[in-house]
Amino acid sequence: MNDNGAGSLFTLAWTFGLMSLFAVGGANAAIPEIHRIAVDVRQWMTDTQFADVYAISQLSPGPNVLIVTLIGYHVAGLAGALVATLAMCGPTAMLAYYVSRFLKRSTRSRWPAIIQASLVPLSIGLMAASGLILAQASDRTWVAVAVTAVAAVLAFATRLHPLWLLLAGGVLGFAGIV
Amino acid sequence: MPLESPATNAAVPDTGPAAGPSLIELFMAFAKISLAGFGGVLIWTRRAIVEQHRWMTAEEFNETFALCHFLPGPNVVNLSLVFGSRFRGIAGGIAAFVGLLGPPMVIVTILAALYSHFGEIPALRRTLAGVSCAAVGLLLSVMVRMMLPLAKKRDWIGLALLVAVFAAVGVLRLPLPIVLTIAIPLSIAVTFIARRSTAT
Protein backbone atom coordinates (compact mmCIF):
# COMPACT_ATOMS: atom_id res chain seq x y z
CA MET A 1 0.00 0.00 0.00
CA ASN A 2 1.43 3.34 -1.02
CA ASP A 3 0.07 6.68 0.12
CA ASN A 4 -3.28 6.04 1.72
CA GLY A 5 -6.02 8.59 1.90
CA ALA A 6 -8.67 10.40 -0.05
CA GLY A 7 -6.19 11.58 -2.67
CA SER A 8 -5.31 8.11 -3.89
CA LEU A 9 -8.96 7.02 -3.76
CA PHE A 10 -9.87 9.94 -5.95
CA THR A 11 -7.04 9.07 -8.34
CA LEU A 12 -8.21 5.43 -8.49
CA ALA A 13 -11.79 6.52 -9.14
CA TRP A 14 -11.13 8.79 -12.05
CA THR A 15 -8.33 6.68 -13.52
CA PHE A 16 -10.46 3.54 -13.75
CA GLY A 17 -13.68 5.41 -14.47
CA LEU A 18 -12.10 7.06 -17.49
CA MET A 19 -10.34 3.88 -18.59
CA SER A 20 -13.56 1.83 -18.51
CA LEU A 21 -15.02 4.04 -21.25
CA PHE A 22 -12.23 2.84 -23.57
CA ALA A 23 -12.44 -0.81 -22.52
CA VAL A 24 -13.87 -2.30 -25.69
CA GLY A 25 -13.80 -6.08 -25.88
CA GLY A 26 -13.86 -6.77 -22.16
CA ALA A 27 -11.34 -6.90 -19.37
CA ASN A 28 -8.66 -8.91 -21.15
CA ALA A 29 -8.48 -6.30 -23.89
CA ALA A 30 -8.05 -3.60 -21.25
CA ILE A 31 -4.95 -5.23 -19.72
CA PRO A 32 -2.41 -3.17 -21.75
CA GLU A 33 -3.97 0.10 -20.64
CA ILE A 34 -4.30 -1.07 -17.02
CA HIS A 35 -0.63 -2.11 -17.16
CA ARG A 36 0.46 1.17 -18.73
CA ILE A 37 -1.32 3.19 -16.04
CA ALA A 38 -0.51 1.01 -13.01
CA VAL A 39 3.15 0.24 -13.84
CA ASP A 40 4.43 2.99 -16.14
CA VAL A 41 2.39 6.12 -15.46
CA ARG A 42 1.38 5.90 -11.78
CA GLN A 43 4.09 3.41 -10.77
CA TRP A 44 1.75 1.76 -8.31
CA MET A 45 3.46 -1.60 -8.81
CA THR A 46 6.34 -3.36 -10.56
CA ASP A 47 6.05 -5.49 -13.70
CA THR A 48 6.36 -8.65 -11.61
CA GLN A 49 3.71 -7.53 -9.14
CA PHE A 50 1.43 -6.85 -12.09
CA ALA A 51 1.98 -10.38 -13.39
CA ASP A 52 1.26 -11.72 -9.87
CA VAL A 53 -1.94 -9.73 -9.63
CA TYR A 54 -3.05 -11.02 -13.03
CA ALA A 55 -2.32 -14.58 -11.90
CA ILE A 56 -4.38 -14.09 -8.73
CA SER A 57 -7.29 -12.63 -10.69
CA GLN A 58 -7.26 -15.68 -12.96
CA LEU A 59 -7.13 -18.04 -9.99
CA SER A 60 -10.20 -16.56 -8.37
CA PRO A 61 -13.78 -16.94 -9.55
CA GLY A 62 -15.76 -14.09 -11.03
CA PRO A 63 -15.40 -11.77 -13.99
CA ASN A 64 -11.85 -11.06 -15.21
CA VAL A 65 -12.31 -7.37 -14.47
CA LEU A 66 -11.61 -8.10 -10.79
CA ILE A 67 -7.92 -7.49 -11.49
CA VAL A 68 -8.76 -3.83 -10.79
CA THR A 69 -10.01 -4.85 -7.34
CA LEU A 70 -6.55 -6.27 -6.62
CA ILE A 71 -4.82 -3.16 -7.93
CA GLY A 72 -7.15 -0.95 -5.90
CA TYR A 73 -6.34 -2.94 -2.77
CA HIS A 74 -2.63 -2.66 -3.49
CA VAL A 75 -2.90 1.12 -3.77
CA ALA A 76 -5.30 2.00 -0.96
CA GLY A 77 -6.48 -1.08 0.94
CA LEU A 78 -10.13 -2.09 1.30
CA ALA A 79 -11.52 1.28 0.28
CA GLY A 80 -9.24 1.24 -2.74
CA ALA A 81 -10.52 -2.19 -3.78
CA LEU A 82 -14.10 -1.00 -3.60
CA VAL A 83 -13.51 2.33 -5.32
CA ALA A 84 -11.48 0.82 -8.19
CA THR A 85 -14.08 -1.88 -8.87
CA LEU A 86 -17.05 0.48 -8.80
CA ALA A 87 -15.23 3.02 -10.97
CA MET A 88 -14.35 0.36 -13.55
CA CYS A 89 -17.82 -1.27 -13.61
CA GLY A 90 -20.38 1.33 -12.54
CA PRO A 91 -20.28 4.01 -15.27
CA THR A 92 -20.26 1.61 -18.23
CA ALA A 93 -23.00 -0.55 -16.70
CA MET A 94 -25.18 2.56 -16.30
CA LEU A 95 -24.37 3.51 -19.88
CA ALA A 96 -25.44 0.04 -21.04
CA TYR A 97 -28.64 0.38 -19.01
CA TYR A 98 -29.59 3.71 -20.58
CA VAL A 99 -28.66 2.61 -24.10
CA SER A 100 -30.71 -0.57 -23.73
CA ARG A 101 -33.73 1.44 -22.59
CA PHE A 102 -33.25 3.81 -25.46
CA LEU A 103 -32.96 1.05 -28.05
CA LYS A 104 -35.71 -1.10 -26.52
CA ARG A 105 -37.37 -3.20 -29.20
CA SER A 106 -36.51 -0.73 -31.94
CA THR A 107 -33.21 -2.25 -33.01
CA ARG A 108 -33.97 -3.09 -36.60
CA SER A 109 -31.02 -0.88 -37.46
CA ARG A 110 -27.93 -2.67 -38.76
CA TRP A 111 -25.56 -0.24 -37.07
CA PRO A 112 -25.15 -2.25 -33.85
CA ALA A 113 -24.07 -5.23 -35.97
CA ILE A 114 -21.64 -3.15 -38.01
CA ILE A 115 -20.11 -1.53 -34.94
CA GLN A 116 -19.81 -4.91 -33.26
CA ALA A 117 -18.17 -6.50 -36.29
CA SER A 118 -15.73 -3.63 -36.63
CA LEU A 119 -14.71 -3.89 -32.97
CA VAL A 120 -13.85 -7.60 -33.21
CA PRO A 121 -10.40 -7.27 -34.85
CA LEU A 122 -9.53 -4.38 -32.53
CA SER A 123 -10.33 -6.33 -29.37
CA ILE A 124 -8.37 -9.36 -30.60
CA GLY A 125 -5.40 -7.08 -31.34
CA LEU A 126 -5.69 -5.72 -27.80
CA MET A 127 -5.78 -9.25 -26.39
CA ALA A 128 -2.61 -10.05 -28.34
CA ALA A 129 -1.03 -6.95 -26.81
CA SER A 130 -2.15 -8.17 -23.37
CA GLY A 131 -0.46 -11.49 -24.09
CA LEU A 132 2.79 -9.80 -25.09
CA ILE A 133 2.87 -7.47 -22.09
CA LEU A 134 2.07 -10.22 -19.59
CA ALA A 135 4.55 -12.59 -21.24
CA GLN A 136 7.29 -9.99 -20.95
CA ALA A 137 6.47 -9.66 -17.26
CA SER A 138 6.25 -13.36 -16.43
CA ASP A 139 8.22 -15.37 -19.00
CA ARG A 140 11.72 -14.48 -17.93
CA THR A 141 13.32 -17.90 -18.56
CA TRP A 142 13.07 -20.38 -21.43
CA VAL A 143 11.37 -22.87 -19.15
CA ALA A 144 8.74 -20.24 -18.36
CA VAL A 145 8.22 -19.62 -22.07
CA ALA A 146 7.81 -23.36 -22.57
CA VAL A 147 5.19 -23.55 -19.78
CA THR A 148 3.26 -20.72 -21.42
CA ALA A 149 3.46 -22.43 -24.82
CA VAL A 150 2.33 -25.81 -23.47
CA ALA A 151 -0.54 -24.20 -21.54
CA ALA A 152 -1.62 -22.36 -24.69
CA VAL A 153 -1.58 -25.51 -26.80
CA LEU A 154 -3.41 -27.59 -24.17
CA ALA A 155 -6.05 -24.92 -23.63
CA PHE A 156 -6.54 -24.62 -27.36
CA ALA A 157 -6.56 -28.30 -28.29
CA THR A 158 -8.28 -29.94 -25.30
CA ARG A 159 -11.36 -29.36 -23.21
CA LEU A 160 -9.31 -29.31 -20.02
CA HIS A 161 -10.69 -26.96 -17.36
CA PRO A 162 -8.50 -23.80 -17.29
CA LEU A 163 -8.15 -24.07 -13.52
CA TRP A 164 -6.15 -27.33 -13.89
CA LEU A 165 -3.65 -25.62 -16.16
CA LEU A 166 -3.25 -22.72 -13.71
CA LEU A 167 -2.74 -25.15 -10.83
CA ALA A 168 -0.23 -27.17 -12.86
CA GLY A 169 1.70 -23.95 -13.52
CA GLY A 170 1.59 -23.19 -9.80
CA VAL A 171 2.91 -26.65 -8.90
CA LEU A 172 5.78 -26.31 -11.39
CA GLY A 173 6.56 -22.90 -9.94
CA PHE A 174 6.42 -24.16 -6.35
CA ALA A 175 8.76 -27.02 -7.24
CA GLY A 176 11.24 -24.44 -8.51
CA ILE A 177 11.14 -25.65 -12.11
CA VAL A 178 9.80 -22.46 -13.74
CA MET B 1 -45.31 -4.53 -12.53
CA PRO B 2 -43.68 -1.34 -11.29
CA LEU B 3 -40.62 -0.92 -13.44
CA GLU B 4 -39.20 1.93 -11.40
CA SER B 5 -39.47 0.59 -7.88
CA PRO B 6 -37.80 2.90 -5.37
CA ALA B 7 -34.16 2.18 -4.77
CA THR B 8 -34.67 2.18 -1.01
CA ASN B 9 -36.04 -1.36 -0.95
CA ALA B 10 -33.21 -2.71 -3.10
CA ALA B 11 -32.47 -5.40 -0.51
CA VAL B 12 -36.08 -6.40 0.10
CA PRO B 13 -37.56 -9.16 -2.06
CA ASP B 14 -40.34 -7.89 -4.27
CA THR B 15 -43.28 -10.19 -3.68
CA GLY B 16 -45.31 -8.98 -6.61
CA PRO B 17 -47.04 -11.24 -9.13
CA ALA B 18 -44.68 -13.99 -10.23
CA ALA B 19 -43.52 -12.76 -13.61
CA GLY B 20 -39.80 -13.30 -13.79
CA PRO B 21 -37.24 -13.45 -11.03
CA SER B 22 -37.44 -11.52 -7.75
CA LEU B 23 -34.61 -9.32 -6.50
CA ILE B 24 -33.31 -12.09 -4.26
CA GLU B 25 -33.48 -14.58 -7.12
CA LEU B 26 -31.57 -12.18 -9.38
CA PHE B 27 -28.90 -11.65 -6.74
CA MET B 28 -28.56 -15.37 -6.04
CA ALA B 29 -28.48 -16.38 -9.71
CA PHE B 30 -25.72 -13.92 -10.56
CA ALA B 31 -23.76 -14.76 -7.41
CA LYS B 32 -23.82 -18.44 -8.42
CA ILE B 33 -22.85 -17.62 -12.01
CA SER B 34 -19.97 -15.54 -10.78
CA LEU B 35 -18.63 -18.04 -8.28
CA ALA B 36 -18.81 -20.86 -10.83
CA GLY B 37 -16.98 -18.80 -13.42
CA PHE B 38 -13.26 -19.29 -13.51
CA GLY B 39 -11.59 -17.52 -16.41
CA GLY B 40 -14.67 -16.11 -18.05
CA VAL B 41 -18.20 -15.91 -16.79
CA LEU B 42 -20.12 -15.66 -20.05
CA ILE B 43 -20.69 -19.40 -20.61
CA TRP B 44 -22.16 -19.76 -17.13
CA THR B 45 -24.34 -16.72 -17.58
CA ARG B 46 -25.86 -18.11 -20.76
CA ARG B 47 -26.35 -21.53 -19.16
CA ALA B 48 -28.08 -20.11 -16.08
CA ILE B 49 -30.31 -17.56 -17.80
CA VAL B 50 -31.31 -19.51 -20.89
CA GLU B 51 -31.11 -23.18 -19.92
CA GLN B 52 -31.49 -23.40 -16.17
CA HIS B 53 -33.93 -20.61 -15.24
CA ARG B 54 -35.41 -20.02 -18.71
CA TRP B 55 -35.68 -16.30 -18.01
CA MET B 56 -34.79 -15.50 -21.62
CA THR B 57 -34.78 -17.35 -24.92
CA ALA B 58 -31.44 -17.87 -26.65
CA GLU B 59 -32.30 -15.12 -29.16
CA GLU B 60 -33.24 -12.63 -26.45
CA PHE B 61 -30.01 -13.44 -24.66
CA ASN B 62 -27.89 -12.97 -27.80
CA GLU B 63 -29.60 -9.68 -28.52
CA THR B 64 -29.02 -8.40 -24.99
CA PHE B 65 -25.45 -9.61 -24.99
CA ALA B 66 -24.66 -8.11 -28.39
CA LEU B 67 -25.63 -4.71 -27.02
CA CYS B 68 -23.44 -5.14 -23.95
CA HIS B 69 -20.60 -6.40 -26.11
CA PHE B 70 -20.25 -3.40 -28.35
CA LEU B 71 -20.54 -0.94 -25.51
CA PRO B 72 -17.38 -0.31 -23.48
CA GLY B 73 -16.71 -1.87 -20.10
CA PRO B 74 -16.69 -5.42 -18.75
CA ASN B 75 -19.34 -7.16 -20.87
CA VAL B 76 -20.84 -9.52 -18.33
CA VAL B 77 -21.04 -6.77 -15.74
CA ASN B 78 -22.92 -4.60 -18.22
CA LEU B 79 -25.17 -7.55 -18.99
CA SER B 80 -26.04 -8.11 -15.31
CA LEU B 81 -27.37 -4.57 -14.88
CA VAL B 82 -29.25 -4.57 -18.20
CA PHE B 83 -30.69 -8.05 -17.57
CA GLY B 84 -31.79 -7.39 -14.00
CA SER B 85 -33.43 -4.11 -14.95
CA ARG B 86 -35.51 -5.85 -17.65
CA PHE B 87 -37.38 -7.66 -14.88
CA ARG B 88 -37.30 -5.43 -11.80
CA GLY B 89 -36.29 -1.98 -12.94
CA ILE B 90 -33.11 -0.37 -11.71
CA ALA B 91 -33.36 -2.20 -8.35
CA GLY B 92 -33.27 -5.52 -10.21
CA GLY B 93 -30.29 -4.33 -12.20
CA ILE B 94 -28.45 -3.41 -9.03
CA ALA B 95 -29.36 -6.75 -7.40
CA ALA B 96 -27.83 -8.66 -10.35
CA PHE B 97 -24.81 -6.31 -10.49
CA VAL B 98 -24.08 -6.73 -6.77
CA GLY B 99 -24.65 -10.48 -7.04
CA LEU B 100 -22.13 -10.75 -9.86
CA LEU B 101 -19.44 -8.56 -8.30
CA GLY B 102 -19.97 -8.79 -4.53
CA PRO B 103 -19.11 -12.40 -3.64
CA PRO B 104 -16.01 -12.75 -5.89
CA MET B 105 -14.87 -9.32 -4.70
CA VAL B 106 -14.84 -10.63 -1.14
CA ILE B 107 -12.71 -13.60 -2.24
CA VAL B 108 -10.35 -11.49 -4.32
CA THR B 109 -9.94 -8.98 -1.50
CA ILE B 110 -8.99 -11.76 0.91
CA LEU B 111 -6.45 -13.01 -1.65
CA ALA B 112 -5.14 -9.46 -2.05
CA ALA B 113 -4.67 -9.14 1.71
CA LEU B 114 -2.85 -12.48 1.82
CA TYR B 115 -0.66 -11.41 -1.09
CA SER B 116 0.28 -8.12 0.55
CA HIS B 117 1.28 -9.96 3.74
CA PHE B 118 2.95 -13.05 2.27
CA GLY B 119 3.79 -11.95 -1.27
CA GLU B 120 7.50 -11.86 -0.53
CA ILE B 121 7.79 -15.46 0.66
CA PRO B 122 9.97 -17.24 -1.94
CA ALA B 123 7.75 -20.35 -2.25
CA LEU B 124 4.67 -18.21 -2.90
CA ARG B 125 6.60 -16.01 -5.31
CA ARG B 126 7.68 -19.05 -7.31
CA THR B 127 4.17 -20.51 -7.28
CA LEU B 128 2.56 -17.31 -8.54
CA ALA B 129 5.24 -16.98 -11.22
CA GLY B 130 4.30 -20.46 -12.43
CA VAL B 131 0.59 -19.63 -12.36
CA SER B 132 1.12 -16.46 -14.35
CA CYS B 133 3.07 -18.35 -17.04
CA ALA B 134 0.10 -20.70 -17.45
CA ALA B 135 -2.35 -17.79 -17.32
CA VAL B 136 -0.58 -16.11 -20.23
CA GLY B 137 -0.87 -19.36 -22.16
CA LEU B 138 -4.63 -19.45 -21.53
CA LEU B 139 -4.98 -15.88 -22.73
CA LEU B 140 -3.08 -16.70 -25.92
CA SER B 141 -5.30 -19.70 -26.61
CA VAL B 142 -8.46 -17.59 -26.24
CA MET B 143 -6.93 -15.02 -28.58
CA VAL B 144 -6.10 -17.61 -31.25
CA ARG B 145 -9.57 -19.09 -30.97
CA MET B 146 -11.11 -15.66 -31.58
CA MET B 147 -8.73 -14.98 -34.45
CA LEU B 148 -9.52 -18.17 -36.40
CA PRO B 149 -12.83 -16.95 -37.90
CA LEU B 150 -11.07 -13.87 -39.29
CA ALA B 151 -8.33 -16.02 -40.78
CA LYS B 152 -10.86 -18.47 -42.26
CA LYS B 153 -12.85 -15.66 -43.87
CA ARG B 154 -9.56 -14.31 -45.24
CA ASP B 155 -10.57 -10.97 -43.79
CA TRP B 156 -7.24 -9.31 -44.62
CA ILE B 157 -8.38 -5.85 -43.66
CA GLY B 158 -9.56 -7.10 -40.27
CA LEU B 159 -6.28 -8.93 -39.74
CA ALA B 160 -4.31 -5.83 -40.73
CA LEU B 161 -6.26 -3.74 -38.22
CA LEU B 162 -5.63 -6.44 -35.60
CA VAL B 163 -1.86 -6.34 -36.21
CA ALA B 164 -1.82 -2.54 -36.26
CA VAL B 165 -3.62 -2.32 -32.88
CA PHE B 166 -1.32 -5.01 -31.47
CA ALA B 167 1.78 -3.12 -32.60
CA ALA B 168 0.53 0.27 -31.40
CA VAL B 169 -0.57 -0.91 -27.96
CA GLY B 170 1.63 -3.95 -27.32
CA VAL B 171 4.94 -2.97 -28.91
CA LEU B 172 4.91 0.83 -29.03
CA ARG B 173 2.88 1.04 -25.79
CA LEU B 174 0.82 3.95 -27.02
CA PRO B 175 -2.08 5.08 -24.79
CA LEU B 176 -5.28 3.19 -25.54
CA PRO B 177 -7.56 6.25 -25.91
CA ILE B 178 -5.34 7.65 -28.69
CA VAL B 179 -5.15 4.33 -30.53
CA LEU B 180 -8.91 3.73 -30.31
CA THR B 181 -9.77 7.26 -31.37
CA ILE B 182 -8.08 6.46 -34.67
CA ALA B 183 -8.81 2.73 -34.94
CA ILE B 184 -12.55 2.66 -34.16
CA PRO B 185 -13.74 5.14 -36.82
CA LEU B 186 -11.35 3.57 -39.33
CA SER B 187 -12.60 0.07 -38.61
CA ILE B 188 -16.26 1.11 -38.73
CA ALA B 189 -15.72 2.86 -42.07
CA VAL B 190 -13.92 -0.15 -43.54
CA THR B 191 -16.58 -2.59 -42.28
CA PHE B 192 -19.37 -0.39 -43.61
CA ILE B 193 -17.79 -0.12 -47.06
CA ALA B 194 -17.03 -3.86 -47.17
CA ARG B 195 -20.62 -4.76 -46.26
CA ARG B 196 -22.09 -2.38 -48.79
CA SER B 197 -19.94 -3.74 -51.58
CA THR B 198 -20.88 -7.34 -50.78
CA ALA B 199 -24.58 -6.47 -50.48
CA THR B 200 -24.83 -4.94 -53.94
Chai-1 contact restraints between the chains, C-beta under 6 A:
chainA,res_idxA,chainB,res_idxB,connection_type,confidence,min_distance_angstrom,max_distance_angstrom,comment,restraint_id
A,S20,B,G73,contact,1.0,0.0,6.0,A-B,restraint_1
A,L21,B,P72,contact,1.0,0.0,6.0,A-B,restraint_2
A,F22,B,L176,contact,1.0,0.0,6.0,A-B,restraint_3
A,F22,B,P177,contact,1.0,0.0,6.0,A-B,restraint_4
A,F22,B,L180,contact,1.0,0.0,6.0,A-B,restraint_5
A,A23,B,P72,contact,1.0,0.0,6.0,A-B,restraint_6
A,A23,B,G73,contact,1.0,0.0,6.0,A-B,restraint_7
A,V24,B,P72,contact,1.0,0.0,6.0,A-B,restraint_8
A,G26,B,N75,contact,1.0,0.0,6.0,A-B,restraint_9
A,A27,B,P74,contact,1.0,0.0,6.0,A-B,restraint_10
A,P32,B,V169,contact,1.0,0.0,6.0,A-B,restraint_11
A,E33,B,L176,contact,1.0,0.0,6.0,A-B,restraint_12
A,A51,B,S132,contact,1.0,0.0,6.0,A-B,restraint_13
A,D52,B,L128,contact,1.0,0.0,6.0,A-B,restraint_14
A,A55,B,L128,contact,1.0,0.0,6.0,A-B,restraint_15
A,A55,B,V131,contact,1.0,0.0,6.0,A-B,restraint_16
A,A55,B,S132,contact,1.0,0.0,6.0,A-B,restraint_17
A,A55,B,A135,contact,1.0,0.0,6.0,A-B,restraint_18
A,I56,B,L111,contact,1.0,0.0,6.0,A-B,restraint_19
A,Q58,B,G39,contact,1.0,0.0,6.0,A-B,restraint_20
A,Q58,B,A135,contact,1.0,0.0,6.0,A-B,restraint_21
A,S60,B,I107,contact,1.0,0.0,6.0,A-B,restraint_22
A,S60,B,V108,contact,1.0,0.0,6.0,A-B,restraint_23
A,S60,B,L111,contact,1.0,0.0,6.0,A-B,restraint_24
A,P61,B,L35,contact,1.0,0.0,6.0,A-B,restraint_25
A,P61,B,G37,contact,1.0,0.0,6.0,A-B,restraint_26
A,P61,B,F38,contact,1.0,0.0,6.0,A-B,restraint_27
A,P61,B,P104,contact,1.0,0.0,6.0,A-B,restraint_28
A,G62,B,S34,contact,1.0,0.0,6.0,A-B,restraint_29
A,G62,B,P104,contact,1.0,0.0,6.0,A-B,restraint_30
A,P63,B,V41,contact,1.0,0.0,6.0,A-B,restraint_31
A,P63,B,P74,contact,1.0,0.0,6.0,A-B,restraint_32
A,P63,B,V76,contact,1.0,0.0,6.0,A-B,restraint_33
A,P63,B,V77,contact,1.0,0.0,6.0,A-B,restraint_34
A,V65,B,P74,contact,1.0,0.0,6.0,A-B,restraint_35
A,L66,B,P104,contact,1.0,0.0,6.0,A-B,restraint_36
A,L66,B,V108,contact,1.0,0.0,6.0,A-B,restraint_37
A,T69,B,M105,contact,1.0,0.0,6.0,A-B,restraint_38
A,T69,B,V108,contact,1.0,0.0,6.0,A-B,restraint_39
A,L70,B,A112,contact,1.0,0.0,6.0,A-B,restraint_40
A,Y73,B,A112,contact,1.0,0.0,6.0,A-B,restraint_41
A,A81,B,T109,contact,1.0,0.0,6.0,A-B,restraint_42
A,C89,B,P74,contact,1.0,0.0,6.0,A-B,restraint_43
A,C89,B,V77,contact,1.0,0.0,6.0,A-B,restraint_44
A,T92,B,P72,contact,1.0,0.0,6.0,A-B,restraint_45
A,T92,B,G73,contact,1.0,0.0,6.0,A-B,restraint_46
A,T92,B,N78,contact,1.0,0.0,6.0,A-B,restraint_47
A,A93,B,V77,contact,1.0,0.0,6.0,A-B,restraint_48
A,A93,B,N78,contact,1.0,0.0,6.0,A-B,restraint_49
A,A93,B,L81,contact,1.0,0.0,6.0,A-B,restraint_50
A,A96,B,C68,contact,1.0,0.0,6.0,A-B,restraint_51
A,A96,B,L71,contact,1.0,0.0,6.0,A-B,restraint_52
A,A96,B,N78,contact,1.0,0.0,6.0,A-B,restraint_53
A,A96,B,V82,contact,1.0,0.0,6.0,A-B,restraint_54
A,Y97,B,L81,contact,1.0,0.0,6.0,A-B,restraint_55
A,Y97,B,V82,contact,1.0,0.0,6.0,A-B,restraint_56
A,Y97,B,S85,contact,1.0,0.0,6.0,A-B,restraint_57
A,Y97,B,G93,contact,1.0,0.0,6.0,A-B,restraint_58
A,S100,B,L67,contact,1.0,0.0,6.0,A-B,restraint_59
A,S100,B,V82,contact,1.0,0.0,6.0,A-B,restraint_60
A,I114,B,T191,contact,1.0,0.0,6.0,A-B,restraint_61
A,I114,B,F192,contact,1.0,0.0,6.0,A-B,restraint_62
A,I115,B,F70,contact,1.0,0.0,6.0,A-B,restraint_63
A,Q116,B,F70,contact,1.0,0.0,6.0,A-B,restraint_64
A,A117,B,T191,contact,1.0,0.0,6.0,A-B,restraint_65
A,S118,B,S187,contact,1.0,0.0,6.0,A-B,restraint_66
A,S118,B,I188,contact,1.0,0.0,6.0,A-B,restraint_67
A,S118,B,T191,contact,1.0,0.0,6.0,A-B,restraint_68
A,L119,B,F70,contact,1.0,0.0,6.0,A-B,restraint_69
A,P121,B,G158,contact,1.0,0.0,6.0,A-B,restraint_70
A,P121,B,L161,contact,1.0,0.0,6.0,A-B,restraint_71
A,P121,B,L162,contact,1.0,0.0,6.0,A-B,restraint_72
A,L122,B,V165,contact,1.0,0.0,6.0,A-B,restraint_73
A,L122,B,A183,contact,1.0,0.0,6.0,A-B,restraint_74
A,L122,B,S187,contact,1.0,0.0,6.0,A-B,restraint_75
A,I124,B,M146,contact,1.0,0.0,6.0,A-B,restraint_76
A,I124,B,M147,contact,1.0,0.0,6.0,A-B,restraint_77
A,I124,B,L162,contact,1.0,0.0,6.0,A-B,restraint_78
A,G125,B,L162,contact,1.0,0.0,6.0,A-B,restraint_79
A,G125,B,V165,contact,1.0,0.0,6.0,A-B,restraint_80
A,G125,B,F166,contact,1.0,0.0,6.0,A-B,restraint_81
A,M127,B,M143,contact,1.0,0.0,6.0,A-B,restraint_82
A,A128,B,M143,contact,1.0,0.0,6.0,A-B,restraint_83
A,A128,B,F166,contact,1.0,0.0,6.0,A-B,restraint_84
A,A129,B,F166,contact,1.0,0.0,6.0,A-B,restraint_85
A,A129,B,V169,contact,1.0,0.0,6.0,A-B,restraint_86
A,A129,B,G170,contact,1.0,0.0,6.0,A-B,restraint_87
A,G131,B,L139,contact,1.0,0.0,6.0,A-B,restraint_88
A,G131,B,L140,contact,1.0,0.0,6.0,A-B,restraint_89
A,L132,B,G170,contact,1.0,0.0,6.0,A-B,restraint_90
A,L134,B,V136,contact,1.0,0.0,6.0,A-B,restraint_91
A,A135,B,V136,contact,1.0,0.0,6.0,A-B,restraint_92
A,S138,B,S132,contact,1.0,0.0,6.0,A-B,restraint_93
A,S138,B,C133,contact,1.0,0.0,6.0,A-B,restraint_94
A,S138,B,V136,contact,1.0,0.0,6.0,A-B,restraint_95
A,A144,B,C133,contact,1.0,0.0,6.0,A-B,restraint_96
A,V147,B,C133,contact,1.0,0.0,6.0,A-B,restraint_97
A,T148,B,C133,contact,1.0,0.0,6.0,A-B,restraint_98
A,T148,B,V136,contact,1.0,0.0,6.0,A-B,restraint_99
A,T148,B,G137,contact,1.0,0.0,6.0,A-B,restraint_100
A,A151,B,A134,contact,1.0,0.0,6.0,A-B,restraint_101
A,A151,B,G137,contact,1.0,0.0,6.0,A-B,restraint_102
A,A152,B,G137,contact,1.0,0.0,6.0,A-B,restraint_103
A,A152,B,L140,contact,1.0,0.0,6.0,A-B,restraint_104
A,A152,B,S141,contact,1.0,0.0,6.0,A-B,restraint_105
A,A155,B,L138,contact,1.0,0.0,6.0,A-B,restraint_106
A,A155,B,S141,contact,1.0,0.0,6.0,A-B,restraint_107
A,F156,B,S141,contact,1.0,0.0,6.0,A-B,restraint_108
A,F156,B,V144,contact,1.0,0.0,6.0,A-B,restraint_109
A,P162,B,G39,contact,1.0,0.0,6.0,A-B,restraint_110
A,P162,B,L138,contact,1.0,0.0,6.0,A-B,restraint_111
A,L163,B,F38,contact,1.0,0.0,6.0,A-B,restraint_112
A,L165,B,A134,contact,1.0,0.0,6.0,A-B,restraint_113
A,L166,B,V131,contact,1.0,0.0,6.0,A-B,restraint_114
A,L166,B,A134,contact,1.0,0.0,6.0,A-B,restraint_115
A,G169,B,G130,contact,1.0,0.0,6.0,A-B,restraint_116
A,G169,B,V131,contact,1.0,0.0,6.0,A-B,restraint_117
A,G169,B,C133,contact,1.0,0.0,6.0,A-B,restraint_118
A,G169,B,A134,contact,1.0,0.0,6.0,A-B,restraint_119
A,G170,B,T127,contact,1.0,0.0,6.0,A-B,restraint_120
A,G170,B,G130,contact,1.0,0.0,6.0,A-B,restraint_121
A,G170,B,V131,contact,1.0,0.0,6.0,A-B,restraint_122
A,L172,B,G130,contact,1.0,0.0,6.0,A-B,restraint_123
A,G173,B,R126,contact,1.0,0.0,6.0,A-B,restraint_124
A,G173,B,T127,contact,1.0,0.0,6.0,A-B,restraint_125
A,G173,B,A129,contact,1.0,0.0,6.0,A-B,restraint_126
A,G173,B,G130,contact,1.0,0.0,6.0,A-B,restraint_127
A,F174,B,R126,contact,1.0,0.0,6.0,A-B,restraint_128
A,F174,B,T127,contact,1.0,0.0,6.0,A-B,restraint_129
A,V178,B,A129,contact,1.0,0.0,6.0,A-B,restraint_130
A,V178,B,G130,contact,1.0,0.0,6.0,A-B,restraint_131
A,V178,B,C133,contact,1.0,0.0,6.0,A-B,restraint_132
